Amino acid sequence: MSFWKQAKDKAVLDRLLDEQIHALAAQEIQSGVRRDGLWAMATLQAEADESRAKIIYLKLLVTRLKDEYYISERQ
Protein backbone atom coordinates (compact mmCIF):
# COMPACT_ATOMS: atom_id res chain seq x y z
CA MET A 1 0.00 0.00 0.00
CA SER A 2 1.34 3.42 -0.88
CA PHE A 3 2.25 6.02 1.69
CA TRP A 4 -0.57 8.29 0.47
CA LYS A 5 -3.22 5.59 0.84
CA GLN A 6 -1.97 4.80 4.35
CA ALA A 7 -2.06 8.50 5.22
CA LYS A 8 -5.59 8.83 3.79
CA ASP A 9 -6.74 5.71 5.69
CA LYS A 10 -5.35 7.13 8.94
CA ALA A 11 -7.03 10.51 8.37
CA VAL A 12 -10.39 8.85 7.69
CA LEU A 13 -10.11 6.58 10.73
CA ASP A 14 -9.09 9.54 12.90
CA ARG A 15 -12.18 11.48 11.81
CA LEU A 16 -14.44 8.51 12.54
CA LEU A 17 -12.87 8.04 15.96
CA ASP A 18 -13.19 11.77 16.65
CA GLU A 19 -16.93 11.62 15.94
CA GLN A 20 -17.36 8.60 18.21
CA ILE A 21 -15.47 10.29 21.03
CA HIS A 22 -17.57 13.45 20.72
CA ALA A 23 -20.69 11.26 20.91
CA LEU A 24 -19.34 9.59 24.07
CA ALA A 25 -18.64 13.00 25.59
CA ALA A 26 -22.17 14.17 24.78
CA GLN A 27 -23.65 11.01 26.30
CA GLU A 28 -21.56 11.43 29.44
CA ILE A 29 -22.70 15.04 29.83
CA GLN A 30 -26.36 14.19 29.13
CA SER A 31 -26.26 11.44 31.75
CA GLY A 32 -25.36 14.02 34.38
CA VAL A 33 -21.85 12.71 34.98
CA ARG A 34 -19.33 15.48 35.60
CA ARG A 35 -15.64 14.98 36.18
CA ASP A 36 -14.88 17.39 39.00
CA GLY A 37 -11.24 17.91 38.07
CA LEU A 38 -12.11 18.79 34.47
CA TRP A 39 -14.96 21.01 35.62
CA ALA A 40 -12.60 22.89 37.93
CA MET A 41 -10.12 23.36 35.09
CA ALA A 42 -12.89 24.58 32.78
CA THR A 43 -14.25 26.98 35.38
CA LEU A 44 -10.81 28.48 35.96
CA GLN A 45 -10.13 28.85 32.24
CA ALA A 46 -13.55 30.47 31.76
CA GLU A 47 -12.94 32.82 34.68
CA ALA A 48 -16.16 31.54 36.32
CA ASP A 49 -18.35 32.27 33.26
CA GLU A 50 -20.57 29.18 33.34
CA SER A 51 -21.54 29.29 29.65
CA ARG A 52 -17.90 29.41 28.59
CA ALA A 53 -17.01 26.79 31.20
CA LYS A 54 -19.46 24.32 29.63
CA ILE A 55 -17.83 24.72 26.22
CA ILE A 56 -14.34 24.43 27.67
CA TYR A 57 -15.43 21.40 29.71
CA LEU A 58 -16.64 19.65 26.55
CA LYS A 59 -13.30 20.30 24.84
CA LEU A 60 -11.38 19.06 27.88
CA LEU A 61 -13.59 15.98 28.14
CA VAL A 62 -13.06 15.09 24.48
CA THR A 63 -9.31 15.44 24.95
CA ARG A 64 -9.44 13.27 28.08
CA LEU A 65 -11.48 10.57 26.30
CA LYS A 66 -8.96 10.58 23.45
CA ASP A 67 -6.16 10.19 25.99
CA GLU A 68 -7.98 7.30 27.67
CA TYR A 69 -8.52 5.63 24.29
CA TYR A 70 -4.85 6.07 23.41
CA ILE A 71 -3.72 4.57 26.71
CA SER A 72 -6.10 1.62 26.36
CA GLU A 73 -4.79 0.91 22.86
CA ARG A 74 -1.18 1.02 24.08
CA GLN A 75 -1.76 -1.58 26.78
Residue pairs with C-beta under 8 A, 6 or more apart in sequence:
17 69
18 66
21 62
21 65
21 66
21 69
22 62
24 65
25 58
25 61
25 62
25 65
28 61
29 57
29 58
29 61
34 57
35 61
35 64
38 57
38 60
38 61
38 64
39 53
39 57
41 56
41 60
42 53
42 54
42 56
42 57
42 60
43 50
43 53
45 52
45 53
45 56
46 52
46 53
46 55
46 56
